[in-house]
């Protein structure tokens, strides 16, 4: 037996016991004839004392311990004279009687401390050492607890977790697939699933009724900051339900998680905001509702006063940054620069301060009388001390998105985006389609199986772009943590949908034939949703990136720098797969 | 709302209630002016009554329902006059007031009944219909409950479930990898993990202390009857433990599962059988202990009496088939043919019956006196009515394996392999290495990280073939459901192991460098095991194949015939991956 107790377990009530601990050397301090070693494991840190007077050989051995050595220590628990209230084991220490080095360690390339001196690249290469650090390990513990609670909740609601295959067929529609050559079927490939969407729909056809799976999904996309080629979904589907049934059940799950994981009891129902409102008031389909600062449209107030920028605009909108009238010219210039960055793309920004006496002072005073500015103040519901920020543009949606970025930045600057505060909502009534400039056709906003709103079905023939879908996203703090829809279970409606999306019947059959065939044998009404587990864990952990809640993440080139994967294959492996490499230049 | 209740829920106490059910039409029977429809969902079957006198139009609609139509029925619950005690809802029926066809169905290609008329191929192609059948769906429900209980148990023991990556590096050692071309790193490939073995060892280096994961693994092997290219492991690892700690904890898990899933309380500890004994007494490293029929070695008794087959044999062993003396000549000939099949490869079989008077009558009477045959009877502990079956051969291990097949076949014929009886044991003390004729070198029997028994370490230099490992398998009813080992955490010992296995230091570094480097920074003593979930579920479900406990399995050519995967790629996809196909002939 390697240990009687963990390093996080002993308390004052254990004083006098003979114990054996095992763990890593966090630090060793020599103070006169005494040597103190802190021994760490996943559960905590315990102080071990070596007394030169009591056992000189043992103390000498302790003095030779290096950081991250793995040791086993036997001794007696005693009360400490100088206690450390910050450490749960801080009331006691172990008087060492035996010390065994189970494994030495080279000096680690960065410090194993909560705040480490290691840079990102080094920590990724030595991820196994980075995971020893409390903040990183805690993220994995949180992830474990979240998945346990998700399973507990869904199991209690009659959901069955069913594993769907990882080696499936490739569907060129949508994002790019990772593919897997089949040796037994030369020239043919499997694909790794982007999601188990069609398989879970088949499970509904099977009568499984309530399905879930916490499952790896894969997308071969050019990686952005917060994307990983493999990611984890909480994937769910139900039969004989309507949109409200899905939303109510999964709102219940969210509340369960908030309570169990974060200790936050949410009693109010989540807001359900139509997509059109989300775009109108927040310029985003995932508004951050931790703070207000809703958009006010100012076309009526500000047009027709000779300021050509506004007079020619298709959209003018403002936000009220409460109490920010004290912003300096320099801060305002920086904000203007912020919205003019190419990623955001605004042409400029107009601001107006409400002064202590109620007068409004704006950056476009020469065009607007105080009377109009007072109308602006009233429209913005602004008070003395407030700062009004206004953007305009010739494309309504684009300008709203720019104003959204400004709103989020102001929320950040004013400290309104507290990571320990959570604002949840459902965004509903998404449009069924969106126009693709690239493809010059309507594309499914969600996916081709999404059910249109019953009352909008007649518009499929006359005005498909205005059709809304039975689709819904769950948004927390401006992050889309999950989304789903009611699916089409009617073969005729599905055929019409493929037609609108520009699929020939042959192409639809080729790509989704197995699903359409299945639907001929009694498909129940069904729908569901999928959560991005990595994002949700990050949100609960207060992380800026999903990377730190993943044990072994990949970098922005899709590389695992610790494993050094991907890598070149043995030529024999390629031969067996009937594959040859082509020089990238030849592409 | 589609339903007030499921089809498995209503009881006599619900009589008088107005309810709405939704589900599939199992069957429709017309009896005079009444039409009875059985409506099925995952939860059960409820009888619905349509009365022509009461509502002729509704009854006419019901008469048009086909099998597997999806319907919604509203009506009143009433007590049945002729109850069906076999059906939990058999005390009641629904008097239909409304009927809505939610989706019609084509006639399914096979009957959706417990005993279907569909052949294997058809059921695989229409797997979504096969899953509607109770016996198949129940396997998935069992699988769900098993994984829930595994997680509950391991969570209660402080294990963290941590997801390891699916896109890793390829290791040519061992079975063949499935590989995944990387578009972002042209010419390079990821591999899908054969198991998270090295990653879980890195997690131990990280101080995770107790890890588990229920995880998909992949092996590109030529498929045998009971193999799938993707399969699921319950993968576990622990630090600061010895073999007994691992065995005790996971024996606890097995007992927990037996109790929760099968209602079987096992109070006795599992037998721990050394590998050498398993081979000696059962000719197998996974003996089926549901029945005795242990091997008895008969060299002393049967050699030297002029029967050249035995006189020249390196091994003679017998089993006692209790009470089988009544086997006819025809049955015995069939047994002889059975062991002579090429898959088993015995040269012949000798039998001896113990007759009612105690005399022994054998197939080689001309070589053996009754006196010797009585010695045989005594050695075999045989009584009147018993049948002794004997094999011999010039290779001890090969003959034992043949005798093992005979033993299992006799167990089957005598009804001793009851699927509802379970015999669990640990096989321990496996050899460290096995000789590979193909590679002409010692190979790791488990894997290269397996720790040798401390007392056998000196033999690594002198007699490596005799070294035993700290490796263990859990066996139930002759099936290896799991196995594992204590791992090497000492860099010098690991280097010696690679040397014995014929790795140059360079090759070891190339393939396992990341692990060996990690071990330089304080690896704790650790070990673990992995269970084959598919096999364990099959065993609990009493299935002959793992296929029926997998929602969407692949066939023996690695194809998913429902999805028609793998398939040819769009040439654009190959171009993007910098790959070209090579004709199989050119291999």
Interface residues (C-beta under 8 A of the other chain):
Chain A: X1 X2 X3 X6 X22 X23 X24 X40 X41 X42 X43 X68 X69 X70 X102 X103 X104 X105 X106 X108 X126 X127 X128 X129 X131 X132 X137 X140 X141 X143 X144 X147 X148 X151 X155 X160 X161 X162 X163 X164 X165 X166 X167 X168 X169 X170 X172 X176 X177 X178 X179 X180 X181 X182 X183 X184 X185 X186 X187 X188 X189 X190 X191 X192 X199 X202 X203 X205 X206 X207 X208 X209 X216 X218 X220 X222 X223 X229 X230 X232 X240 X241 X242 X245 X489 X490 X514 X518 X519 X520 X521 X522 X523 X524 X525 X550 X551 X552 X554 X557 X558 X559 X560 X562 X563 X564 X565 X566 X567 X568 X569 X570 X573 X575 X576 X577 X578 X579 X580 X581 X582 X583 X584 X586 X587
Chain B: X1 X2 X3 X6 X22 X23 X24 X40 X41 X42 X43 X68 X69 X70 X102 X103 X104 X105 X106 X108 X126 X127 X128 X129 X131 X132 X137 X140 X141 X143 X144 X147 X148 X151 X155 X160 X161 X162 X163 X164 X165 X166 X167 X168 X169 X170 X172 X176 X177 X178 X179 X180 X181 X182 X183 X184 X185 X186 X187 X188 X189 X190 X191 X192 X199 X202 X203 X205 X206 X207 X208 X209 X216 X218 X220 X222 X223 X229 X230 X232 X240 X241 X242 X245 X489 X490 X514 X518 X519 X520 X521 X522 X523 X524 X525 X550 X551 X552 X554 X557 X558 X559 X560 X562 X563 X564 X565 X566 X567 X568 X569 X570 X573 X575 X576 X577 X578 X579 X580 X581 X582 X583 X584 X586 X587
